Amino acid sequence: MSTMESGVAGAARGTAPLKEMIVPLVILVIAVAAILGGVVAYKIHNGKKMFAAMGGGVIPPQTISTTIAENSSWQPQTQAIGSLRAVRGADLAAQASGVVDEIHLDSDSEVAAGTLLLKLKPNDDPAKLAQLEAVAALADQTYKRDQDQFAAQAISQAVLDADMAALKSARAQVAAQQALLEEKTVRAPFAGRLGIRQVDQGQYLTAGTTVVTLQALDPILIDFYLPQQELAHIKVGESATATVDAYPGVHFAGTISSINSKVDLASRNVQVRASFGNPERRLLPGMYAKVTIDKGAASNQITLPQTAITYNPYGNTVFVVQQSGVDQNGKPKYVAQQRFVQLGSTRGDQVAITSGVAAGEVVVTAGQLKLRNGAAVVVDNSITPANETNPTPPNE
């Protein structure tokens, strides 16, 4: 066999195994392509069905609660938290030290101005006063006798002047001793209501120790602070209303009595004081109160519960419910349309709407977070959000 023939024979033997390897690879590629094609076709088919379902409106309606936008009387108000204080109040104390000798006060009682409340033991002060009064009486007699002698030109003017000076000095010492005795008594400086007695008979008191508190409770004052922007809306004589936690639901009427002449530099707030009648003595100094002041005249505003508003950085929105035909049973179908709104002031659970919603329109108050524009809705008002102008905690 020639060399050429042997080479051809060897090449033929080498191509046979290669063909045997290519055939399975081709079959594997075809199988993988078929599987992938089936998966892609399945996904496309499901996607078409989903889009068809969405286009057919098969998404179930969302359950919501609604309210009707109404025109209501709206009184702009300013609110603040304040502290009560008496028109006149003081912690009474003796000006001198000593032992309590007499107590003439009852806790939680009304007293008139000048009422004696407590006396300390006077010790020898009354005896000193009697001695000085005797000296003053003698000086008075001497002066009167010397006046007669001066009229008869028996003494000089200098003697008479010395007698007058001695008399004045004696009287001044008597007054000083009387003041010293008065410092050992405690009297009511004004009419008011006593607090709880803090001392007992026989107790030694140092000067300035509180004996009892005295507060004039009718009328009573409330001090509170408002932002400086509110100065344009308040003035002395305007009405104010106060509430305290001690008497839920009770509104106390009063008037603004004074406005501070400066604004606090740190907070830019101004101090305001209002006066309230307190004939039943229910309000006590130290309580805190919520004060409400009317600003300007009342007006009609469209109001909604604050839960109806979706607050966003790009604008506040609400969903308005509108009818979109009827179903196969003849019942009306509803959809929610999103609206941008402009808000006014708030009061309690409500907010004023200045634009975006008209009176009489139905607005979603709960469930709007799961809505989109044009979404189908079902109204269920069995449970609705609070919509009170002056809400109170449930335990009240």
C-alpha positions in Angstrom: 0.0 0.0 0.0 1.3 3.3 -0.9 1.9 6.1 1.5 -1.1 8.2 0.2 -3.5 5.4 0.6 -2.5 4.8 4.2 -3.0 8.5 5.0 -6.5 8.5 3.6 -7.5 5.4 5.5 -6.2 7.0 8.8 -8.3 10.2 8.2 -11.4 8.2 7.6 -10.9 6.3 10.9 -10.5 9.7 12.8 -13.7 11.3 11.5 -15.9 8.5 12.5 -15.7 9.1 16.3 -16.2 12.9 15.8 -19.5 12.3 14.0 -20.6 10.1 16.8 -20.0 13.0 19.3 -21.6 15.8 17.3 -25.0 14.0 17.0 -25.7 13.8 20.8 -24.6 17.4 21.2 -27.0 18.6 18.5 -29.8 16.6 20.1 -29.0 18.2 23.6 -29.0 21.7 22.2 -32.4 21.1 20.5 -33.8 19.7 23.7 -32.6 22.6 25.8 -34.0 25.1 23.2 -37.3 23.3 23.3 -37.5 23.5 27.1 -36.6 27.2 27.2 -39.0 27.9 24.5 -41.8 26.2 26.4 -40.9 28.1 29.6 -40.9 31.5 27.7 -44.2 30.6 26.0 -45.8 29.7 29.3 -44.6 33.0 30.9 -45.9 35.0 27.9 -49.2 33.1 28.1 -49.6 33.9 31.8 -48.6 37.5 31.3 -51.3 37.9 28.6 -53.9 36.4 30.9 -52.9 38.8 33.7 -53.0 41.9 31.5 -56.2 40.7 30.1 -57.6 40.3 33.6 -56.4 43.7 34.6 -57.8 45.2 31.5 -61.1 43.6 32.2 -61.2 45.1 35.7 -61.2 42.0 37.7 -59.3 43.6 40.6 -61.8 43.3 43.5 -63.2 46.6 44.9 -61.5 48.0 48.0 -63.6 48.5 51.2 -63.6 52.0 52.5 -65.4 54.3 54.9 -66.7 57.7 53.8 -68.1 61.0 55.0 -70.0 63.9 53.3 -68.1 67.2 53.0 -70.3 69.7 54.9 -70.4 73.4 55.4 -70.2 74.2 59.1 -69.7 77.3 61.2 -65.9 77.7 61.9 -64.6 79.9 64.6 -60.8 80.4 64.4 -59.2 79.8 67.7 -55.9 80.0 69.5 -55.1 77.5 72.2 -52.5 77.4 74.9 -51.6 75.7 78.2 -51.4 78.0 81.2 -51.0 77.9 85.0 -53.5 79.2 87.5 -52.5 81.8 90.1 -54.4 83.8 92.7 -55.1 87.5 92.3 -53.5 87.8 95.7 -51.7 85.0 97.4 -49.0 84.8 100.1 -47.4 82.3 102.5 -47.9 84.0 105.9 -45.1 84.0 108.5 -44.2 85.9 111.7 -41.5 88.5 111.3 -39.9 87.6 114.7 -38.7 84.4 116.3 -40.5 82.8 119.2 -42.8 80.1 120.6 -46.3 79.8 119.3 -48.7 81.0 122.1 -52.1 81.3 120.4 -53.5 79.9 117.2 -56.7 81.5 115.8 -57.0 79.9 112.4 -58.7 76.9 110.9 -57.4 75.1 107.9 -59.4 75.6 104.7 -61.5 78.5 106.0 -62.4 82.0 104.7 -61.0 85.0 106.6 -61.4 88.7 106.4 -58.6 91.2 106.0 -56.9 91.9 109.3 -58.0 88.7 111.1 -55.7 87.6 113.8 -54.3 84.2 112.9 -51.4 83.5 115.3 -49.5 85.0 118.3 -46.1 84.2 119.6 -45.3 84.4 123.3 -44.6 88.1 124.0 -42.1 87.4 126.9 -41.2 90.8 128.6 -42.2 92.9 125.6 -45.5 94.1 127.1 -43.7 95.2 130.3 -41.2 97.2 128.2 -44.1 98.7 126.4 -45.8 99.8 129.7 -42.5 101.3 130.8 -42.1 103.3 127.7 -45.7 104.4 127.8 -45.1 105.7 131.3 -42.1 107.7 130.2 -44.1 109.1 127.3 -46.9 110.1 129.6 -44.5 111.9 132.0 -42.9 113.7 129.0 -46.3 114.8 127.9 -47.2 116.2 131.4 -43.8 117.9 131.6 -44.3 119.6 128.2 -47.8 120.8 129.1 -46.6 122.2 132.4 -43.7 124.0 130.8 -46.1 125.5 128.2 -47.9 127.2 131.1 -44.6 128.4 132.6 -43.4 129.6 129.2 -46.6 131.6 128.9 -45.8 133.2 132.2 -42.2 133.8 131.0 -40.9 131.7 133.7 -38.8 129.5 131.4 -37.0 130.0 128.1 -37.9 128.8 124.6 -35.0 126.4 124.7 -36.4 124.5 127.7 -39.8 124.2 126.0 -38.1 122.9 122.8 -36.2 120.3 124.8 -39.4 119.2 126.4 -41.0 118.8 123.0 -38.1 116.7 121.7 -38.2 114.5 124.8 -41.9 113.9 124.3 -41.4 113.0 120.6 -38.6 110.6 121.5 -40.7 108.9 124.2 -43.6 108.5 121.8 -41.3 107.1 119.1 -40.0 104.5 121.5 -43.5 103.4 122.4 -44.3 103.0 118.7 -41.2 101.0 118.2 -42.1 98.6 121.0 -45.6 98.3 119.7 -44.2 97.3 116.3 -42.0 94.7 118.0 -45.0 93.2 119.6 -46.9 93.3 116.3 -44.1 91.3 114.7 -45.0 88.4 117.0 -48.5 88.2 115.6 -49.7 87.0 112.2 -52.8 88.7 110.6 -54.5 88.2 107.3 -53.2 91.0 105.0 -56.3 90.5 102.7 -59.5 88.5 102.5 -59.1 85.0 101.2 -59.1 81.3 101.8 -56.6 79.7 104.2 -54.7 76.6 103.4 -53.5 73.9 105.8 -51.9 75.0 109.0 -48.2 74.2 109.2 -47.5 74.9 112.9 -48.7 73.8 116.3 -49.0 75.5 119.7 -45.8 75.5 121.7 -43.6 75.1 118.6 -40.6 77.4 118.3 -40.6 79.3 115.0 -37.7 81.2 113.5 -38.5 84.4 111.7 -40.0 83.8 108.2 -41.3 80.2 108.9 -44.5 79.7 106.9 -47.5 79.4 109.2 -50.3 79.0 106.5 -51.0 80.0 103.0 -53.7 82.6 102.1 -55.1 82.8 98.6 -57.8 85.1 97.2 -59.6 82.8 94.8 -62.3 84.8 93.2 -61.5 85.9 90.6 -58.5 83.7 89.7 -55.9 84.3 87.0 -54.4 82.1 84.3 -51.0 82.9 82.9 -50.1 81.4 79.5 -47.8 82.1 76.5 -48.7 82.7 72.9 -46.4 83.0 69.8 -45.7 86.6 68.8 -47.7 86.0 65.6 -50.9 85.9 67.7 -50.5 89.5 69.0 -52.4 90.7 66.0 -55.4 88.5 66.9 -55.8 89.2 70.7 -56.5 92.2 72.8 -57.4 93.0 76.4 -61.1 92.5 77.1 -61.6 89.6 74.6 -63.3 86.5 75.9 -61.4 83.3 76.8 -62.5 79.8 77.8 -60.6 77.5 80.1 -60.8 73.8 80.9 -59.0 71.7 83.6 -58.6 68.0 84.0 -60.2 68.1 87.4 -63.6 69.0 85.9 -64.0 67.2 82.6 -66.5 68.9 80.2 -66.7 72.1 82.3 -65.8 75.3 80.5 -64.9 78.3 82.6 -65.5 81.7 81.0 -63.2 84.6 81.4 -61.5 87.6 79.7 -58.0 88.6 78.8 -56.9 91.0 81.5 -53.4 91.9 80.4 -50.7 91.3 77.8 -47.0 91.6 78.7 -45.2 94.6 77.3 -42.3 92.5 75.9 -41.7 89.3 73.9 -39.4 86.7 75.4 -36.2 86.7 73.5 -35.5 83.0 73.8 -38.9 81.6 72.8 -40.4 84.6 70.9 -43.6 84.1 73.0 -45.5 86.7 74.8 -47.1 86.3 78.2 -50.8 86.7 78.5 -53.0 86.8 81.6 -56.7 86.1 81.7 -59.1 86.5 84.6 -61.9 84.0 85.4 -64.7 84.1 87.9 -64.4 81.4 90.6 -67.3 81.8 93.0 -67.4 78.1 93.8 -63.6 78.0 94.5 -63.2 75.0 92.2 -60.1 76.5 90.5 -57.0 76.6 92.7 -53.6 78.2 92.2 -51.0 75.9 90.7 -53.4 74.0 88.5 -52.7 73.9 84.7 -55.5 74.7 82.3 -56.1 74.6 78.5 -57.1 78.1 77.4 -59.0 78.8 74.2 -59.3 82.3 72.7 -61.6 83.1 69.7 -59.9 84.9 66.8 -62.1 87.2 64.7 -65.6 86.3 63.5 -67.0 82.9 62.7 -67.2 81.8 59.1 -68.6 78.9 57.1 -65.9 76.3 56.1 -66.0 72.9 54.4 -64.8 70.5 57.1 -63.5 66.9 56.9 -62.0 64.5 59.5 -58.2 64.8 59.5 -58.0 61.1 58.7 -59.3 61.8 55.2 -56.2 63.8 54.3 -53.1 62.1 52.8 -50.2 64.4 53.6 -47.5 64.4 51.0 -44.4 66.7 50.4 -45.7 67.5 46.9 -49.3 68.3 48.1 -52.1 67.1 50.3 -54.7 64.8 48.7 -58.1 63.2 49.3 -60.1 60.5 47.5 -63.6 61.5 46.3 -66.1 58.7 45.7 -68.0 59.0 42.4 -70.6 56.7 40.8 -69.4 54.9 37.7 -72.5 53.1 36.4 -74.3 50.1 37.6 -73.5 46.4 37.8 -75.3 43.5 36.2 -77.8 43.5 39.1 -78.6 47.1 38.7 -76.7 48.3 41.7 -74.5 51.4 41.5 -70.8 51.0 41.2 -68.3 53.5 42.7 -64.8 54.5 42.0 -62.3 56.8 44.0 -60.8 59.8 42.3 -57.8 61.5 43.8 -57.9 65.3 44.4 -55.4 67.8 45.6 -56.7 70.0 48.4 -55.7 73.2 50.2 -56.0 73.0 54.0 -57.0 75.6 56.6 -56.8 75.5 60.3 -57.7 72.5 62.5 -60.0 72.0 65.5 -60.2 68.7 67.3 -60.5 65.9 64.8 -61.5 68.2 62.0 -59.6 70.3 59.4 -61.0 73.1 57.2 -60.8 72.7 53.4 -60.2 75.9 51.5 -60.2 74.4 48.0 -60.4 71.1 46.2 -63.6 69.6 47.6 -67.1 71.0 47.3 -69.9 70.7 49.8 -71.9 67.5 49.4 -69.2 65.4 47.9 -68.4 62.0 49.4 -64.8 61.7 50.7 -62.9 58.6 51.8 -62.0 58.8 55.5 -60.4 55.3 55.9 -58.8 52.8 53.6 -57.3 55.4 51.2 -53.8 54.0 51.5 -54.8 51.0 49.4 -56.4 53.1 46.7 -55.2 54.3 43.3 -56.9 56.8 41.1 -60.0 55.3 39.5 -60.0 52.2 41.8 -63.3 50.5 42.4 -64.6 50.8 46.0 -67.2 49.5 48.3 -68.5 51.7 51.1 -68.8 50.3 54.6 -69.6 53.0 57.2 -70.2 50.6 60.1 -67.1 52.0 61.7 -66.0 55.5 61.0 -63.1 57.7 62.3 -63.7 60.3 65.0 -65.0 63.7 63.7 -65.4 65.7 66.9 -64.8 69.5 67.2 -63.7 69.2 70.8 -62.7 65.5 71.5 -62.1 64.2 75.0 -60.2 61.1 76.1 -62.4 58.0 76.4 -61.9 57.8 80.2 -63.5 61.1 80.6 
